[in-house]
Amino acid sequence: MLPAIVAPSITVPVADGAPLLGTWQSIVLVDLNRDNPRRSVRLSFVGG
């Protein structure tokens, strides 16, 4: 049920090294899987 509420990935445009977010936008990491103590975050950067 959780994937219907929270997307598993996101694409954020970046300009001059800063994310292009709106006034009330932020990036958060939500991990509700308490069964797995190992965590990893993957960031991918694509030049354009």
PDB file of N, H, CA, C and O in Angstrom:
ATOM      1  N   MET A   1       0.807  -1.193   0.000  1.00  0.00           N
ATOM      2  CA  MET A   1       0.000   0.000   0.000  1.00  0.00           C
ATOM      3  C   MET A   1       0.854   1.263   0.000  1.00  0.00           C
ATOM      4  O   MET A   1       0.462   2.272  -0.586  1.00  0.00           O
ATOM      5  N   LEU A   2       2.004   1.221   0.643  1.00  0.00           N
ATOM      6  H   LEU A   2       2.322   0.402   1.119  1.00  0.00           H
ATOM      7  CA  LEU A   2       2.854   2.408   0.738  1.00  0.00           C
ATOM      8  C   LEU A   2       3.298   2.947  -0.623  1.00  0.00           C
ATOM      9  O   LEU A   2       3.283   4.165  -0.799  1.00  0.00           O
ATOM     10  N   PRO A   3       3.696   2.109  -1.610  1.00  0.00           N
ATOM     11  CA  PRO A   3       4.095   2.667  -2.907  1.00  0.00           C
ATOM     12  C   PRO A   3       2.992   3.471  -3.602  1.00  0.00           C
ATOM     13  O   PRO A   3       3.288   4.291  -4.472  1.00  0.00           O
ATOM     14  N   ALA A   4       1.756   3.255  -3.242  1.00  0.00           N
ATOM     15  H   ALA A   4       1.515   2.589  -2.536  1.00  0.00           H
ATOM     16  CA  ALA A   4       0.679   4.059  -3.815  1.00  0.00           C
ATOM     17  C   ALA A   4       0.678   5.473  -3.250  1.00  0.00           C
ATOM     18  O   ALA A   4       0.112   6.383  -3.856  1.00  0.00           O
ATOM     19  N   ILE A   5       1.300   5.664  -2.107  1.00  0.00           N
ATOM     20  H   ILE A   5       1.760   4.925  -1.614  1.00  0.00           H
ATOM     21  CA  ILE A   5       1.318   6.971  -1.444  1.00  0.00           C
ATOM     22  C   ILE A   5       2.649   7.699  -1.645  1.00  0.00           C
ATOM     23  O   ILE A   5       2.678   8.905  -1.889  1.00  0.00           O
ATOM     24  N   VAL A   6       3.747   6.948  -1.538  1.00  0.00           N
ATOM     25  H   VAL A   6       3.724   5.969  -1.340  1.00  0.00           H
ATOM     26  CA  VAL A   6       5.087   7.535  -1.624  1.00  0.00           C
ATOM     27  C   VAL A   6       5.816   6.911  -2.812  1.00  0.00           C
ATOM     28  O   VAL A   6       5.958   5.691  -2.879  1.00  0.00           O
ATOM     29  N   ALA A   7       6.274   7.732  -3.737  1.00  0.00           N
ATOM     30  H   ALA A   7       6.159   8.724  -3.682  1.00  0.00           H
ATOM     31  CA  ALA A   7       6.992   7.234  -4.909  1.00  0.00           C
ATOM     32  C   ALA A   7       8.355   6.674  -4.502  1.00  0.00           C
ATOM     33  O   ALA A   7       8.992   7.225  -3.604  1.00  0.00           O
ATOM     34  N   PRO A   8       8.824   5.589  -5.140  1.00  0.00           N
ATOM     35  CA  PRO A   8      10.121   5.016  -4.782  1.00  0.00           C
ATOM     36  C   PRO A   8      11.313   5.780  -5.352  1.00  0.00           C
ATOM     37  O   PRO A   8      12.453   5.518  -4.967  1.00  0.00           O
ATOM     38  N   SER A   9      11.067   6.713  -6.259  1.00  0.00           N
ATOM     39  H   SER A   9      10.141   6.925  -6.572  1.00  0.00           H
ATOM     40  CA  SER A   9      12.163   7.499  -6.818  1.00  0.00           C
ATOM     41  C   SER A   9      11.643   8.867  -7.235  1.00  0.00           C
ATOM     42  O   SER A   9      10.437   9.099  -7.325  1.00  0.00           O
ATOM     43  N   ILE A  10      12.588   9.763  -7.486  1.00  0.00           N
ATOM     44  H   ILE A  10      13.568   9.575  -7.413  1.00  0.00           H
ATOM     45  CA  ILE A  10      12.216  11.121  -7.883  1.00  0.00           C
ATOM     46  C   ILE A  10      13.321  11.699  -8.760  1.00  0.00           C
ATOM     47  O   ILE A  10      14.489  11.337  -8.614  1.00  0.00           O
ATOM     48  N   THR A  11      12.957  12.585  -9.657  1.00  0.00           N
ATOM     49  H   THR A  11      12.008  12.879  -9.776  1.00  0.00           H
ATOM     50  CA  THR A  11      13.910  13.313 -10.480  1.00  0.00           C
ATOM     51  C   THR A  11      13.832  14.787 -10.097  1.00  0.00           C
ATOM     52  O   THR A  11      12.758  15.387 -10.120  1.00  0.00           O
ATOM     53  N   VAL A  12      14.978  15.363  -9.747  1.00  0.00           N
ATOM     54  H   VAL A  12      15.851  14.876  -9.728  1.00  0.00           H
ATOM     55  CA  VAL A  12      15.021  16.764  -9.327  1.00  0.00           C
ATOM     56  C   VAL A  12      15.985  17.509 -10.236  1.00  0.00           C
ATOM     57  O   VAL A  12      17.162  17.155 -10.307  1.00  0.00           O
ATOM     58  N   PRO A  13      15.509  18.532 -10.931  1.00  0.00           N
ATOM     59  CA  PRO A  13      16.424  19.327 -11.756  1.00  0.00           C
ATOM     60  C   PRO A  13      17.359  20.158 -10.879  1.00  0.00           C
ATOM     61  O   PRO A  13      16.969  20.638  -9.815  1.00  0.00           O
ATOM     62  N   VAL A  14      18.601  20.319 -11.344  1.00  0.00           N
ATOM     63  H   VAL A  14      18.918  19.929 -12.208  1.00  0.00           H
ATOM     64  CA  VAL A  14      19.621  21.072 -10.610  1.00  0.00           C
ATOM     65  C   VAL A  14      20.220  22.100 -11.556  1.00  0.00           C
ATOM     66  O   VAL A  14      20.521  21.786 -12.707  1.00  0.00           O
ATOM     67  N   ALA A  15      20.395  23.322 -11.078  1.00  0.00           N
ATOM     68  H   ALA A  15      20.150  23.578 -10.142  1.00  0.00           H
ATOM     69  CA  ALA A  15      21.039  24.380 -11.867  1.00  0.00           C
ATOM     70  C   ALA A  15      22.067  25.079 -10.993  1.00  0.00           C
ATOM     71  O   ALA A  15      21.765  25.477  -9.868  1.00  0.00           O
ATOM     72  N   ASP A  16      23.273  25.227 -11.504  1.00  0.00           N
ATOM     73  H   ASP A  16      23.519  24.903 -12.418  1.00  0.00           H
ATOM     74  CA  ASP A  16      24.374  25.871 -10.779  1.00  0.00           C
ATOM     75  C   ASP A  16      24.626  25.216  -9.429  1.00  0.00           C
ATOM     76  O   ASP A  16      24.965  25.895  -8.460  1.00  0.00           O
ATOM     77  N   GLY A  17      24.459  23.888  -9.362  1.00  0.00           N
ATOM     78  H   GLY A  17      24.183  23.336 -10.149  1.00  0.00           H
ATOM     79  CA  GLY A  17      24.752  23.142  -8.150  1.00  0.00           C
ATOM     80  C   GLY A  17      23.667  23.168  -7.091  1.00  0.00           C
ATOM     81  O   GLY A  17      23.879  22.641  -5.999  1.00  0.00           O
ATOM     82  N   ALA A  18      22.520  23.755  -7.366  1.00  0.00           N
ATOM     83  H   ALA A  18      22.348  24.183  -8.253  1.00  0.00           H
ATOM     84  CA  ALA A  18      21.431  23.830  -6.388  1.00  0.00           C
ATOM     85  C   ALA A  18      20.167  23.196  -6.969  1.00  0.00           C
ATOM     86  O   ALA A  18      19.859  23.407  -8.142  1.00  0.00           O
ATOM     87  N   PRO A  19      19.432  22.424  -6.168  1.00  0.00           N
ATOM     88  CA  PRO A  19      18.186  21.839  -6.666  1.00  0.00           C
ATOM     89  C   PRO A  19      17.150  22.914  -6.943  1.00  0.00           C
ATOM     90  O   PRO A  19      17.020  23.873  -6.182  1.00  0.00           O
ATOM     91  N   LEU A  20      16.412  22.752  -8.040  1.00  0.00           N
ATOM     92  H   LEU A  20      16.518  21.973  -8.658  1.00  0.00           H
ATOM     93  CA  LEU A  20      15.380  23.717  -8.401  1.00  0.00           C
ATOM     94  C   LEU A  20      14.060  23.296  -7.750  1.00  0.00           C
ATOM     95  O   LEU A  20      13.250  22.596  -8.359  1.00  0.00           O
ATOM     96  N   LEU A  21      13.863  23.725  -6.526  1.00  0.00           N
ATOM     97  H   LEU A  21      14.520  24.293  -6.031  1.00  0.00           H
ATOM     98  CA  LEU A  21      12.670  23.393  -5.763  1.00  0.00           C
ATOM     99  C   LEU A  21      11.819  24.638  -5.573  1.00  0.00           C
ATOM    100  O   LEU A  21      12.326  25.760  -5.570  1.00  0.00           O
ATOM    101  N   GLY A  22      10.526  24.425  -5.417  1.00  0.00           N
ATOM    102  H   GLY A  22      10.114  23.514  -5.420  1.00  0.00           H
ATOM    103  CA  GLY A  22       9.622  25.533  -5.138  1.00  0.00           C
ATOM    104  C   GLY A  22       9.771  26.012  -3.704  1.00  0.00           C
ATOM    105  O   GLY A  22      10.518  25.426  -2.920  1.00  0.00           O
ATOM    106  N   THR A  23       9.066  27.066  -3.368  1.00  0.00           N
ATOM    107  H   THR A  23       8.459  27.542  -4.005  1.00  0.00           H
ATOM    108  CA  THR A  23       9.157  27.674  -2.043  1.00  0.00           C
ATOM    109  C   THR A  23       8.866  26.676  -0.929  1.00  0.00           C
ATOM    110  O   THR A  23       9.565  26.666   0.084  1.00  0.00           O
ATOM    111  N   TRP A  24       7.864  25.852  -1.094  1.00  0.00           N
ATOM    112  H   TRP A  24       7.296  25.860  -1.916  1.00  0.00           H
ATOM    113  CA  TRP A  24       7.442  24.932  -0.033  1.00  0.00           C
ATOM    114  C   TRP A  24       7.882  23.496  -0.291  1.00  0.00           C
ATOM    115  O   TRP A  24       7.406  22.579   0.378  1.00  0.00           O
ATOM    116  N   GLN A  25       8.773  23.285  -1.238  1.00  0.00           N
ATOM    117  H   GLN A  25       9.160  24.030  -1.781  1.00  0.00           H
ATOM    118  CA  GLN A  25       9.228  21.936  -1.570  1.00  0.00           C
ATOM    119  C   GLN A  25      10.532  21.606  -0.843  1.00  0.00           C
ATOM    120  O   GLN A  25      11.351  22.487  -0.578  1.00  0.00           O
ATOM    121  N   SER A  26      10.707  20.332  -0.528  1.00  0.00           N
ATOM    122  H   SER A  26      10.042  19.616  -0.743  1.00  0.00           H
ATOM    123  CA  SER A  26      11.947  19.841   0.058  1.00  0.00           C
ATOM    124  C   SER A  26      12.121  18.382  -0.343  1.00  0.00           C
ATOM    125  O   SER A  26      11.189  17.749  -0.839  1.00  0.00           O
ATOM    126  N   ILE A  27      13.299  17.865  -0.127  1.00  0.00           N
ATOM    127  H   ILE A  27      14.056  18.380   0.277  1.00  0.00           H
ATOM    128  CA  ILE A  27      13.589  16.468  -0.417  1.00  0.00           C
ATOM    129  C   ILE A  27      13.736  15.751   0.919  1.00  0.00           C
ATOM    130  O   ILE A  27      14.511  16.175   1.776  1.00  0.00           O
ATOM    131  N   VAL A  28      12.995  14.669   1.092  1.00  0.00           N
ATOM    132  H   VAL A  28      12.365  14.325   0.396  1.00  0.00           H
ATOM    133  CA  VAL A  28      13.069  13.893   2.330  1.00  0.00           C
ATOM    134  C   VAL A  28      13.253  12.418   1.992  1.00  0.00           C
ATOM    135  O   VAL A  28      12.842  11.960   0.926  1.00  0.00           O
ATOM    136  N   LEU A  29      13.864  11.692   2.893  1.00  0.00           N
ATOM    137  H   LEU A  29      14.199  12.065   3.759  1.00  0.00           H
ATOM    138  CA  LEU A  29      14.029  10.255   2.756  1.00  0.00           C
ATOM    139  C   LEU A  29      13.099   9.589   3.751  1.00  0.00           C
ATOM    140  O   LEU A  29      13.201   9.824   4.955  1.00  0.00           O
ATOM    141  N   VAL A  30      12.183   8.751   3.250  1.00  0.00           N
ATOM    142  H   VAL A  30      12.100   8.560   2.272  1.00  0.00           H
ATOM    143  CA  VAL A  30      11.231   8.034   4.098  1.00  0.00           C
ATOM    144  C   VAL A  30      11.526   6.548   3.977  1.00  0.00           C
ATOM    145  O   VAL A  30      11.459   5.978   2.888  1.00  0.00           O
ATOM    146  N   ASP A  31      11.848   5.936   5.086  1.00  0.00           N
ATOM    147  H   ASP A  31      11.903   6.399   5.971  1.00  0.00           H
ATOM    148  CA  ASP A  31      12.125   4.503   5.099  1.00  0.00           C
ATOM    149  C   ASP A  31      11.329   3.873   6.233  1.00  0.00           C
ATOM    150  O   ASP A  31      11.684   4.014   7.403  1.00  0.00           O
ATOM    151  N   LEU A  32      10.268   3.188   5.885  1.00  0.00           N
ATOM    152  H   LEU A  32       9.980   3.074   4.934  1.00  0.00           H
ATOM    153  CA  LEU A  32       9.400   2.573   6.883  1.00  0.00           C
ATOM    154  C   LEU A  32       9.674   1.091   7.065  1.00  0.00           C
ATOM    155  O   LEU A  32       8.941   0.411   7.783  1.00  0.00           O
ATOM    156  N   ASN A  33      10.724   0.575   6.423  1.00  0.00           N
ATOM    157  H   ASN A  33      11.320   1.127   5.839  1.00  0.00           H
ATOM    158  CA  ASN A  33      11.071  -0.835   6.540  1.00  0.00           C
ATOM    159  C   ASN A  33      11.959  -1.025   7.772  1.00  0.00           C
ATOM    160  O   ASN A  33      13.175  -0.850   7.689  1.00  0.00           O
ATOM    161  N   ARG A  34      11.372  -1.374   8.893  1.00  0.00           N
ATOM    162  H   ARG A  34      10.384  -1.516   8.960  1.00  0.00           H
ATOM    163  CA  ARG A  34      12.119  -1.539  10.138  1.00  0.00           C
ATOM    164  C   ARG A  34      12.796  -2.896  10.224  1.00  0.00           C
ATOM    165  O   ARG A  34      13.615  -3.107  11.119  1.00  0.00           O
ATOM    166  N   ASP A  35      12.481  -3.827   9.322  1.00  0.00           N
ATOM    167  H   ASP A  35      11.816  -3.655   8.596  1.00  0.00           H
ATOM    168  CA  ASP A  35      13.050  -5.167   9.355  1.00  0.00           C
ATOM    169  C   ASP A  35      14.478  -5.237   8.824  1.00  0.00           C
ATOM    170  O   ASP A  35      15.197  -6.193   9.112  1.00  0.00           O
ATOM    171  N   ASN A  36      14.893  -4.240   8.054  1.00  0.00           N
ATOM    172  H   ASN A  36      14.308  -3.463   7.819  1.00  0.00           H
ATOM    173  CA  ASN A  36      16.206  -4.259   7.410  1.00  0.00           C
ATOM    174  C   ASN A  36      17.080  -3.150   7.995  1.00  0.00           C
ATOM    175  O   ASN A  36      16.801  -1.974   7.758  1.00  0.00           O
ATOM    176  N   PRO A  37      18.141  -3.488   8.761  1.00  0.00           N
ATOM    177  CA  PRO A  37      18.985  -2.446   9.356  1.00  0.00           C
ATOM    178  C   PRO A  37      19.955  -1.787   8.367  1.00  0.00           C
ATOM    179  O   PRO A  37      20.503  -0.728   8.674  1.00  0.00           O
ATOM    180  N   ARG A  38      20.182  -2.386   7.185  1.00  0.00           N
ATOM    181  H   ARG A  38      19.736  -3.246   6.936  1.00  0.00           H
ATOM    182  CA  ARG A  38      21.093  -1.802   6.191  1.00  0.00           C
ATOM    183  C   ARG A  38      20.336  -0.862   5.280  1.00  0.00           C
ATOM    184  O   ARG A  38      19.258  -1.197   4.787  1.00  0.00           O
ATOM    185  N   ARG A  39      20.889   0.301   5.057  1.00  0.00           N
ATOM    186  H   ARG A  39      21.764   0.573   5.456  1.00  0.00           H
ATOM    187  CA  ARG A  39      20.269   1.313   4.198  1.00  0.00           C
ATOM    188  C   ARG A  39      21.265   1.750   3.134  1.00  0.00           C
ATOM    189  O   ARG A  39      22.473   1.753   3.371  1.00  0.00           O
ATOM    190  N   SER A  40      20.764   2.114   1.975  1.00  0.00           N
ATOM    191  H   SER A  40      19.783   2.112   1.783  1.00  0.00           H
ATOM    192  CA  SER A  40      21.621   2.692   0.944  1.00  0.00           C
ATOM    193  C   SER A  40      20.798   3.694   0.146  1.00  0.00           C
ATOM    194  O   SER A  40      19.596   3.518  -0.055  1.00  0.00           O
ATOM    195  N   VAL A  41      21.462   4.734  -0.297  1.00  0.00           N
ATOM    196  H   VAL A  41      22.438   4.877  -0.134  1.00  0.00           H
ATOM    197  CA  VAL A  41      20.831   5.771  -1.117  1.00  0.00           C
ATOM    198  C   VAL A  41      21.693   5.909  -2.363  1.00  0.00           C
ATOM    199  O   VAL A  41      22.913   6.043  -2.267  1.00  0.00           O
ATOM    200  N   ARG A  42      21.064   5.876  -3.526  1.00  0.00           N
ATOM    201  H   ARG A  42      20.073   5.767  -3.604  1.00  0.00           H
ATOM    202  CA  ARG A  42      21.813   6.014  -4.777  1.00  0.00           C
ATOM    203  C   ARG A  42      21.433   7.326  -5.451  1.00  0.00           C
ATOM    204  O   ARG A  42      20.257   7.605  -5.686  1.00  0.00           O
ATOM    205  N   LEU A  43      22.431   8.107  -5.751  1.00  0.00           N
ATOM    206  H   LEU A  43      23.386   7.881  -5.561  1.00  0.00           H
ATOM    207  CA  LEU A  43      22.247   9.363  -6.476  1.00  0.00           C
ATOM    208  C   LEU A  43      22.846   9.198  -7.870  1.00  0.00           C
ATOM    209  O   LEU A  43      23.958   8.690  -8.017  1.00  0.00           O
ATOM    210  N   SER A  44      22.116   9.623  -8.878  1.00  0.00           N
ATOM    211  H   SER A  44      21.212  10.035  -8.758  1.00  0.00           H
ATOM    212  CA  SER A  44      22.610   9.568 -10.254  1.00  0.00           C
ATOM    213  C   SER A  44      22.542  10.979 -10.825  1.00  0.00           C
ATOM    214  O   SER A  44      21.536  11.672 -10.667  1.00  0.00           O
ATOM    215  N   PHE A  45      23.607  11.398 -11.484  1.00  0.00           N
ATOM    216  H   PHE A  45      24.423  10.835 -11.612  1.00  0.00           H
ATOM    217  CA  PHE A  45      23.658  12.729 -12.077  1.00  0.00           C
ATOM    218  C   PHE A  45      23.825  12.592 -13.581  1.00  0.00           C
ATOM    219  O   PHE A  45      24.695  11.865 -14.060  1.00  0.00           O
ATOM    220  N   VAL A  46      22.980  13.302 -14.319  1.00  0.00           N
ATOM    221  H   VAL A  46      22.273  13.893 -13.930  1.00  0.00           H
ATOM    222  CA  VAL A  46      23.018  13.261 -15.769  1.00  0.00           C
ATOM    223  C   VAL A  46      23.238  14.685 -16.274  1.00  0.00           C
ATOM    224  O   VAL A  46      22.447  15.581 -15.979  1.00  0.00           O
ATOM    225  N   GLY A  47      24.285  14.885 -17.016  1.00  0.00           N
ATOM    226  H   GLY A  47      24.927  14.157 -17.255  1.00  0.00           H
ATOM    227  CA  GLY A  47      24.577  16.203 -17.572  1.00  0.00           C
ATOM    228  C   GLY A  47      23.672  16.496 -18.762  1.00  0.00           C
ATOM    229  O   GLY A  47      23.242  15.589 -19.475  1.00  0.00           O
ATOM    230  N   GLY A  48      23.399  17.760 -18.958  1.00  0.00           N
ATOM    231  H   GLY A  48      23.748  18.496 -18.379  1.00  0.00           H
ATOM    232  CA  GLY A  48      22.518  18.074 -20.066  1.00  0.00           C
ATOM    233  C   GLY A  48      22.821  19.350 -20.743  1.00  0.00           C
ATOM    234  O   GLY A  48      22.138  19.719 -21.698  1.00  0.00           O
TER     235      GLY A  48
END
